[in-house]
Amino acid sequence: MKRKFVKLSKEGRVAVITMNRPEALNALNTETLKELDAAVDQLATDSEVDVIILTGEGKAFVAGADIAEMKGLSAEEGRRFGILGQQIFRKLELMEKPVIAAVNGFALGGGCELAMSCDIRIASEKAKFGQPEVGLGITPGFSGTQRLARLIGISKAKEWIFTGDMVDAGEAERWGLVNKVVSHEQLMEEAIGLASKIASKAQLAVRYAKIAINRGMETDIDTGIQIEADLFGLCFATQDQKEGMAAFLEKRKPNFQSK
């Protein structure tokens, strides 16, 4: 698939998705969303990629959904547009491979929602976050009402969403929306370093851990620990478990094969 608004690159076993519509601050229109969806599908099945980084071109990560496209939508068309974004972001959230958001600038509305669908968020000191939709007469539509409350707590999420306020990277980190804030110049180096560290581990174990965390957070703790037990047990059927433990006992670096 030829893409105009989404770029893909690789560095070792790390892939980088770059939202590439800088003239519109990487705003998410239908075409951009579909290109992102195709990129996620491609990387999900790429055996040479273990970890994915998502970032933006220019001064924005993603400044939001495309207001020019949304302005004339009917209620049903708006609902379908919201569902399109929700489905793609949920796919990104549930894919087995870890996804790191390298937030280089504005992450507002749909951009904040996109970052929240990633597993880990590293922010440039220039990054700004927010759900400003109420100032446009709408609610967040790409699952922002759901993920923000889960990440920073229901009361603070309501404050941010009801006011539409924009917050800087430091405040986002203090509330747990962001894992780490670094200088703008160090952002991609930091993200690639973290991605490479994750990629050096046993990938089946990493993926099972992601499944256990995601599923467990959506259920009660008794069900969650049963999910963990099942996946923990599955690890002992892998070659990586044998190699990892043998390497530990032999005091050498493991050679994982994702088997």
URQUI-V896963 format. One record per residue. N is the residue number from 1. RES is the residue in three letters. SS is DSSP state (hx for helix, st for strand, lp for the rest). Layout:
BEGIN
N | RES | SS
N | RES | SS
END
This chain:
BEGIN
1 | MET | lp
2 | LYS | lp
3 | ARG | lp
4 | LYS | lp
5 | PHE | lp
6 | VAL | st
7 | LYS | st
8 | LEU | st
9 | SER | st
10 | LYS | st
11 | GLU | st
12 | GLY | lp
13 | ARG | lp
14 | VAL | st
15 | ALA | st
16 | VAL | st
17 | ILE | st
18 | THR | st
19 | MET | st
20 | ASN | lp
21 | ARG | lp
22 | PRO | hx
23 | GLU | hx
24 | ALA | hx
25 | LEU | lp
26 | ASN | lp
27 | ALA | lp
28 | LEU | st
29 | ASN | lp
30 | THR | hx
31 | GLU | hx
32 | THR | hx
33 | LEU | hx
34 | LYS | hx
35 | GLU | hx
36 | LEU | hx
37 | ASP | hx
38 | ALA | hx
39 | ALA | hx
40 | VAL | hx
41 | ASP | hx
42 | GLN | hx
43 | LEU | hx
44 | ALA | hx
45 | THR | lp
46 | ASP | lp
47 | SER | lp
48 | GLU | lp
49 | VAL | lp
50 | ASP | lp
51 | VAL | st
52 | ILE | st
53 | ILE | st
54 | LEU | st
55 | THR | st
56 | GLY | st
57 | GLU | lp
58 | GLY | lp
59 | LYS | lp
60 | ALA | st
61 | PHE | st
62 | VAL | st
63 | ALA | lp
64 | GLY | lp
65 | ALA | st
66 | ASP | lp
67 | ILE | hx
68 | ALA | hx
69 | GLU | hx
70 | MET | hx
71 | LYS | lp
72 | GLY | lp
73 | LEU | lp
74 | SER | lp
75 | ALA | hx
76 | GLU | hx
77 | GLU | hx
78 | GLY | hx
79 | ARG | hx
80 | ARG | hx
81 | PHE | hx
82 | GLY | hx
83 | ILE | hx
84 | LEU | hx
85 | GLY | hx
86 | GLN | hx
87 | GLN | hx
88 | ILE | hx
89 | PHE | hx
90 | ARG | hx
91 | LYS | hx
92 | LEU | hx
93 | GLU | hx
94 | LEU | hx
95 | MET | lp
96 | GLU | lp
97 | LYS | lp
98 | PRO | st
99 | VAL | st
100 | ILE | st
101 | ALA | st
102 | ALA | st
103 | VAL | st
104 | ASN | lp
105 | GLY | lp
106 | PHE | st
107 | ALA | st
108 | LEU | st
109 | GLY | lp
110 | GLY | hx
111 | GLY | hx
112 | CYS | hx
113 | GLU | hx
114 | LEU | hx
115 | ALA | hx
116 | MET | hx
117 | SER | lp
118 | CYS | lp
119 | ASP | lp
120 | ILE | st
121 | ARG | st
122 | ILE | st
123 | ALA | st
124 | SER | st
125 | GLU | lp
126 | LYS | lp
127 | ALA | lp
128 | LYS | st
129 | PHE | st
130 | GLY | st
131 | GLN | lp
132 | PRO | lp
133 | GLU | hx
134 | VAL | hx
135 | GLY | hx
136 | LEU | hx
137 | GLY | lp
138 | ILE | lp
139 | THR | lp
140 | PRO | lp
141 | GLY | lp
142 | PHE | lp
143 | SER | lp
144 | GLY | hx
145 | THR | hx
146 | GLN | hx
147 | ARG | hx
148 | LEU | hx
149 | ALA | hx
150 | ARG | hx
151 | LEU | hx
152 | ILE | hx
153 | GLY | lp
154 | ILE | hx
155 | SER | hx
156 | LYS | hx
157 | ALA | hx
158 | LYS | hx
159 | GLU | hx
160 | TRP | hx
161 | ILE | hx
162 | PHE | hx
163 | THR | hx
164 | GLY | lp
165 | ASP | lp
166 | MET | st
167 | VAL | st
168 | ASP | st
169 | ALA | hx
170 | GLY | hx
171 | GLU | hx
172 | ALA | hx
173 | GLU | hx
174 | ARG | hx
175 | TRP | lp
176 | GLY | lp
177 | LEU | lp
178 | VAL | lp
179 | ASN | lp
180 | LYS | st
181 | VAL | st
182 | VAL | st
183 | SER | lp
184 | HIS | hx
185 | GLU | hx
186 | GLN | hx
187 | LEU | hx
188 | MET | hx
189 | GLU | hx
190 | GLU | hx
191 | ALA | hx
192 | ILE | hx
193 | GLY | hx
194 | LEU | hx
195 | ALA | hx
196 | SER | hx
197 | LYS | hx
198 | ILE | hx
199 | ALA | hx
200 | SER | lp
201 | LYS | lp
202 | ALA | lp
203 | GLN | hx
204 | LEU | hx
205 | ALA | hx
206 | VAL | hx
207 | ARG | hx
208 | TYR | hx
209 | ALA | hx
210 | LYS | hx
211 | ILE | hx
212 | ALA | hx
213 | ILE | hx
214 | ASN | hx
215 | ARG | hx
216 | GLY | hx
217 | MET | hx
218 | GLU | lp
219 | THR | lp
220 | ASP | lp
221 | ILE | hx
222 | ASP | hx
223 | THR | hx
224 | GLY | hx
225 | ILE | hx
226 | GLN | hx
227 | ILE | hx
228 | GLU | hx
229 | ALA | hx
230 | ASP | hx
231 | LEU | hx
232 | PHE | hx
233 | GLY | hx
234 | LEU | hx
235 | CYS | hx
236 | PHE | lp
237 | ALA | lp
238 | THR | lp
239 | GLN | hx
240 | ASP | hx
241 | GLN | hx
242 | LYS | hx
243 | GLU | hx
244 | GLY | hx
245 | MET | hx
246 | ALA | hx
247 | ALA | hx
248 | PHE | hx
249 | LEU | hx
250 | GLU | hx
251 | LYS | lp
252 | ARG | lp
253 | LYS | lp
254 | PRO | lp
255 | ASN | lp
256 | PHE | lp
257 | GLN | lp
258 | SER | lp
259 | LYS | lp
END
